[in-house]
Amino acid sequence: VVRLDGGKLVVQTVDFFTPIVDDPYHFGQIAAANSLSDIYAMGASPRFALNIVGFPINDLPKSILSEILRGGADKTKEAGIPIVGGHSIDDKEPKYGLVVTGEVEEEKLVKNIGARPGDALVLTKPLGTGIISTAIKRGLASDQIVQNTVKCMATLNDSASKQMHEFDVHAATDVTGFGLLGHLLEMCKASNVSAEVQFKELSFLDGVLNFANDNIIPSGTQRNLEYALKFISFSDHLNEVQKLMTADAQTSGGLLVALPQSQAEEYAHQCYEATGLPAKQIGIFSPKSKYNIFIK
């Protein structure tokens, strides 16, 4: 984040990764949506983007690269911004993402610090993309599950971001590779508060529970839980599978938003109306205590 004259801030982020779905067009869409997410999490508006591409040009058809780029271009068009350039290299496996530049007025910048005791905690997308993506790679996910998961990951966080400015949001972040637990832990530590999350209020993509019960768990999810355990108190009724589900590494996940409880239901409703994805209050923030997070 760079401050300019006149109270404007320039916000710049970069993100890219290897394919998590089989369809190259969908991969391009998801990678672009994921790259835009950090901009939206800060309450900023994207202005333009650059492509970052790695591709095995001698091993895969150029048509696959074209489809990846088309997916990214269509998603940035949906976001209302141009792709003005980029850089590509010959690589052993495909990689794609964006450098995104955005802007926001300084007083409207949203950070992951500032959550207050008594604030509601709202999550704007369902969880489970890491587990589902692993099932896809193993050829175990049905067409319907793939379709639902792609739709979720390719959905922009723009509406959730814009709605933040209509409410008294105190802090926000997006849920990506460190999972719900990791990103909530960052918010709690930065804000010097604890959080109480109701497991029964968490929304998961179709198929997540079954795959998790079959031990289809990505290594990133396992690492997330191992790291977070010392900061978290799980209720005794939650089993190991449920604990892993809360730590699942996400791709293009939703926004995690702290705001007054009196505004949480309406904020979540506005997000749901815009995307059709379940957005809901999943817990509350409380004064700092022995553990940073309590999962009940």
PERARA-V621610 format. One record per pair of residues at least 24 apart in sequence whose C-alpha atoms are under 10 Angstrom apart, sorted by the first residue. I is the first residue (numbers start at 1). J is the second residue. Records with the same first field share a line. If there is no record, write none. Layout:
I=J + J
This chain:
1=42 + 101 + 102 + 103 + 104 + 109
2=103
3=103 + 104 + 105 + 106
4=103 + 105 + 106
6=105 + 106
7=104 + 105 + 106 + 107
8=103 + 104 + 105 + 106 + 107 + 108 + 109
9=44 + 102 + 103 + 104 + 105 + 106 + 107 + 108 + 109
10=44 + 45 + 46 + 47 + 101 + 102 + 103 + 104 + 105 + 106
11=38 + 39 + 42 + 44 + 45 + 46 + 47 + 100 + 101 + 102 + 103 + 104 + 109
12=36 + 38 + 39 + 44 + 46 + 47 + 48 + 49 + 99 + 100 + 101 + 102 + 103
13=37 + 38 + 39 + 49 + 98 + 99 + 100 + 101 + 102
14=38 + 39 + 49 + 50 + 51 + 52 + 97 + 98 + 99 + 100 + 101
15=52 + 96 + 97 + 98 + 99 + 100
16=51 + 52 + 53 + 54 + 95 + 96 + 97 + 98 + 99
17=52 + 53 + 54 + 94 + 95 + 96 + 97 + 98 + 251
18=54 + 55 + 93 + 94 + 95 + 96 + 97
19=68 + 93 + 94 + 95 + 96 + 133 + 137
20=129 + 130 + 132 + 133 + 134 + 136 + 137 + 150 + 251
21=132 + 133 + 134 + 136 + 137 + 146 + 149 + 150
22=133 + 136 + 137 + 139 + 146
23=64 + 67 + 68 + 71 + 150
24=63 + 64 + 65 + 66 + 67 + 68 + 69 + 70 + 71 + 94
25=64 + 65 + 66 + 67 + 68 + 69 + 70 + 71 + 72 + 73 + 74
26=67 + 68 + 70 + 71 + 72 + 75 + 147 + 150 + 151 + 153 + 154
27=67 + 68 + 69 + 71 + 72 + 95 + 96 + 97 + 150 + 153 + 154
28=65 + 66 + 67 + 68 + 69 + 70 + 71 + 72 + 73 + 74 + 75 + 95 + 96 + 97 + 154
29=67 + 68 + 69 + 70 + 71 + 72 + 73 + 74 + 75 + 76 + 97 + 150 + 151 + 153 + 154 + 155 + 156
30=68 + 71 + 72 + 75 + 96 + 97 + 150 + 151 + 152 + 153 + 154 + 155 + 156 + 251 + 252
31=68 + 71 + 72 + 75 + 95 + 96 + 97 + 98 + 153 + 154 + 251 + 252
32=68 + 69 + 71 + 72 + 73 + 74 + 75 + 76 + 79 + 96 + 97 + 98 + 99 + 100 + 153 + 154 + 156 + 252
33=72 + 75 + 76 + 78 + 79 + 97 + 98 + 153 + 154 + 155 + 156 + 157 + 158 + 251 + 252 + 253
34=97 + 98 + 153 + 154 + 155 + 156 + 157 + 174 + 176 + 250 + 251 + 252 + 253 + 254
35=96 + 97 + 98 + 99 + 100 + 156 + 251 + 252
36=75 + 76 + 79 + 97 + 98 + 99 + 100 + 101 + 102 + 156 + 157 + 158 + 252
37=100 + 155 + 156 + 157 + 158 + 161 + 173 + 174 + 175 + 176 + 252 + 253 + 254 + 255
38=100 + 102 + 157 + 173 + 174 + 175 + 176 + 252 + 255
39=100 + 101 + 102 + 103 + 104 + 110 + 157 + 158 + 161 + 173 + 174
40=102 + 110 + 156 + 157 + 158 + 159 + 160 + 161 + 162 + 164 + 172 + 173 + 174 + 255
41=109 + 110 + 111 + 112 + 157 + 158 + 160 + 161 + 162 + 164 + 171 + 172 + 173 + 174 + 175 + 254 + 255 + 256 + 257
42=102 + 103 + 104 + 108 + 109 + 110 + 111 + 112 + 161 + 164 + 171 + 172 + 173 + 174 + 255
43=102 + 103 + 104 + 105 + 108 + 109 + 110 + 111 + 158 + 160 + 161 + 162 + 163 + 164 + 165 + 169 + 172 + 173
44=101 + 102 + 103 + 104 + 105 + 106 + 108 + 109 + 110 + 158 + 161 + 162
45=79 + 80 + 81 + 101 + 102 + 103 + 104 + 105 + 158 + 161 + 162
46=76 + 79 + 80 + 81 + 82 + 100 + 101 + 102 + 103 + 104 + 158
47=76 + 79 + 80 + 81 + 82 + 83 + 100 + 101 + 102 + 103
48=76 + 79 + 80 + 81 + 82 + 83 + 84 + 85 + 98 + 99 + 100 + 101 + 102
49=73 + 76 + 81 + 82 + 83 + 84 + 85 + 86 + 97 + 98 + 99 + 100 + 101 + 102
50=82 + 83 + 84 + 85 + 86 + 87 + 97 + 98 + 99 + 100 + 101
51=83 + 84 + 85 + 86 + 87 + 88 + 96 + 97 + 98 + 99 + 100
52=85 + 86 + 87 + 88 + 89 + 95 + 96 + 97 + 98 + 99
53=86 + 87 + 88 + 89 + 90 + 91 + 94 + 95 + 96 + 97 + 98
54=87 + 88 + 89 + 90 + 91 + 92 + 93 + 94 + 95 + 96 + 97
55=88 + 89 + 90 + 91 + 92 + 93 + 94 + 95 + 96
56=89 + 90 + 91 + 92 + 93 + 94 + 95
57=89 + 90 + 91 + 92 + 93 + 94
58=90 + 91 + 92
59=91 + 92 + 93
60=93 + 94
64=94
65=94 + 95 + 96
68=94 + 95 + 96 + 97
69=96 + 97
71=154
72=96 + 97 + 98
75=154 + 155 + 156
76=100 + 156
78=156 + 158
79=156 + 157 + 158
108=164 + 165 + 169
109=165 + 171
110=161 + 164 + 165 + 169 + 170 + 171 + 172 + 173 + 257
111=169 + 170 + 171 + 172 + 173 + 187 + 190
112=170 + 171 + 172 + 173 + 174 + 183 + 184 + 186 + 187 + 188 + 189 + 190 + 191 + 256 + 257 + 258
113=170 + 171 + 172 + 173 + 186 + 187 + 188 + 189 + 190 + 191 + 192 + 193 + 258
114=169 + 170 + 171 + 172 + 187 + 188 + 190 + 191 + 192 + 193 + 258 + 259
115=169 + 170 + 171 + 172 + 187 + 188 + 189 + 190 + 191 + 192 + 193 + 194 + 195 + 257 + 258 + 259 + 260 + 284 + 285 + 286
116=170 + 171 + 188 + 191 + 192 + 193 + 194 + 195 + 258 + 259 + 260 + 284 + 285 + 286 + 287 + 288
117=191 + 192 + 193 + 194 + 195 + 258 + 260 + 284 + 285 + 286 + 287 + 288
118=193 + 195 + 258 + 259 + 260 + 261 + 283 + 284 + 285 + 286 + 287
119=169 + 170 + 171 + 195 + 257 + 258 + 259 + 260 + 261 + 262 + 263 + 264 + 283 + 284 + 285 + 286
120=169 + 195 + 196 + 257 + 258 + 259 + 260 + 261 + 262 + 263 + 264 + 265 + 280 + 281 + 282 + 283 + 284 + 285 + 286
121=171 + 172 + 184 + 195 + 196 + 197 + 256 + 257 + 258 + 259 + 260 + 261 + 264 + 280 + 281 + 282 + 283 + 284 + 285
122=172 + 202 + 254 + 255 + 256 + 257 + 258 + 259 + 261 + 264 + 265 + 267 + 268 + 279 + 280 + 281 + 282 + 283 + 284
123=160 + 172 + 173 + 174 + 175 + 180 + 201 + 202 + 203 + 253 + 254 + 255 + 256 + 257 + 258 + 268 + 271 + 278 + 279 + 280 + 281 + 282 + 283
124=157 + 159 + 160 + 174 + 175 + 203 + 253 + 254 + 255 + 256 + 257 + 267 + 268 + 269 + 271 + 272 + 275 + 277 + 278 + 279 + 280 + 281 + 282
125=152 + 153 + 155 + 157 + 160 + 175 + 202 + 203 + 204 + 205 + 252 + 253 + 254 + 255 + 256 + 271 + 272 + 275 + 276 + 277 + 278 + 279 + 280
126=152 + 153 + 202 + 203 + 204 + 205 + 206 + 250 + 253 + 254 + 277 + 278 + 279 + 280
127=152 + 175 + 176 + 179 + 180 + 202 + 203 + 204 + 205 + 206 + 208 + 245 + 246 + 247 + 248 + 249 + 250 + 251 + 253 + 254
128=179 + 203 + 204 + 205 + 206 + 207 + 208 + 209 + 211 + 212 + 221 + 244 + 245 + 246 + 247 + 248 + 249 + 250 + 251 + 253
129=153 + 176 + 179 + 204 + 205 + 208 + 248 + 249 + 250 + 251 + 252 + 253
130=176 + 177 + 179 + 208 + 216 + 217 + 218 + 219 + 220 + 221 + 245 + 247 + 248 + 249 + 250 + 251 + 253
131=205 + 207 + 208 + 209 + 211 + 212 + 215 + 216 + 217 + 218 + 219 + 220 + 221 + 244 + 245 + 248 + 249 + 250
132=205 + 206 + 207 + 208 + 209 + 211 + 212 + 216 + 217 + 218 + 248 + 250
133=216 + 217 + 218 + 250 + 251
134=211 + 216 + 217 + 218 + 219
135=207 + 208 + 211 + 212 + 216 + 217 + 218
138=216
140=211 + 216
141=207 + 211
142=207
144=206 + 207
145=205 + 206 + 207 + 208
146=206 + 207
148=205 + 206
149=205 + 206 + 207
151=275 + 277
152=205 + 251 + 252 + 253 + 254 + 275 + 276 + 277
153=250 + 251 + 252 + 253 + 254
154=251 + 252 + 253
155=252 + 253 + 254 + 275 + 276 + 277
156=252 + 253 + 254 + 275
157=252 + 253 + 254 + 255 + 271 + 274 + 275
158=255 + 271 + 274 + 275
159=270 + 271 + 272 + 273 + 274 + 275
160=254 + 255 + 256 + 257 + 267 + 268 + 270 + 271 + 272 + 274 + 275 + 279
161=255 + 257 + 271
162=271
163=267 + 268 + 270 + 271 + 274
164=257 + 258 + 259 + 267 + 271
166=267
167=259 + 260 + 263 + 264 + 266 + 267
168=258 + 259 + 260 + 263 + 264 + 267
169=257 + 258 + 259 + 260 + 263 + 264 + 267
170=257 + 258 + 259 + 260
171=256 + 257 + 258 + 259
172=255 + 256 + 257 + 258 + 259
173=254 + 255 + 256 + 257 + 258
174=250 + 252 + 253 + 254 + 255 + 256 + 257
175=248 + 249 + 250 + 251 + 252 + 253 + 254 + 255 + 256
176=248 + 249 + 250 + 251 + 252 + 253 + 254 + 255
177=220 + 221 + 224 + 247 + 248 + 249 + 250 + 251 + 252 + 253
178=220 + 221 + 223 + 224 + 225 + 227 + 228 + 247 + 248 + 249 + 250 + 251
179=220 + 221 + 224 + 225 + 244 + 245 + 246 + 247 + 248 + 249 + 250 + 251 + 253
180=224 + 245 + 246 + 247 + 248 + 249 + 250 + 253 + 254 + 255 + 256
181=224 + 225 + 227 + 228 + 229 + 231 + 232 + 243 + 244 + 245 + 246 + 247 + 248 + 249 + 292 + 293 + 295
182=224 + 225 + 227 + 228 + 231 + 246 + 247 + 248 + 249
183=247 + 256
184=256 + 257 + 292 + 293
185=228 + 231 + 232 + 291 + 292 + 293
186=292
187=256 + 257 + 258 + 292
188=285 + 286 + 287 + 288 + 292 + 293
189=288 + 292 + 293
191=285 + 288
192=286 + 287 + 288 + 289 + 292
193=285 + 286 + 287 + 288 + 289 + 291 + 292 + 293
194=231 + 232 + 284 + 285 + 286 + 287 + 288 + 289 + 290 + 291 + 292 + 293 + 294
195=232 + 283 + 284 + 285 + 286 + 287 + 288 + 289 + 291 + 292 + 293 + 294 + 295
196=232 + 233 + 282 + 283 + 284 + 285 + 286 + 291 + 292 + 293 + 294 + 295 + 296
197=234 + 281 + 282 + 283 + 284 + 285 + 293 + 294 + 295 + 296
198=235 + 281 + 282 + 283 + 284 + 294 + 295 + 296
199=234 + 235 + 238 + 242 + 243 + 245 + 246 + 282 + 283 + 294 + 295 + 296
200=282 + 295 + 296
201=280 + 281 + 282 + 283 + 296
202=245 + 246 + 278 + 279 + 280 + 281 + 282 + 283
203=277 + 278 + 279 + 280 + 282
204=245 + 246 + 278
205=277 + 278
208=245 + 248
209=241 + 242 + 245
210=241
211=241
212=240 + 241 + 242 + 244 + 245 + 248
213=240 + 241 + 242
214=241
215=241 + 244
217=241 + 244 + 245 + 248 + 249
218=244 + 248 + 249
219=248 + 249
220=247 + 248 + 249 + 250
221=245 + 246 + 247 + 248 + 249 + 250
222=247 + 248 + 249
223=247 + 248 + 249
224=248 + 249
225=249
228=292 + 293
229=291 + 293
230=291 + 292 + 293
231=290 + 291 + 292 + 293 + 294
232=290 + 291 + 292 + 293 + 294 + 295
233=290 + 291 + 292 + 293 + 294 + 295 + 296
234=293 + 294 + 295 + 296
235=294 + 295 + 296
236=295 + 296
237=296
238=295 + 296
243=295
246=295
254=278 + 279
255=279
256=281 + 282
257=281
258=283 + 284 + 285
259=284 + 285
260=284
261=285
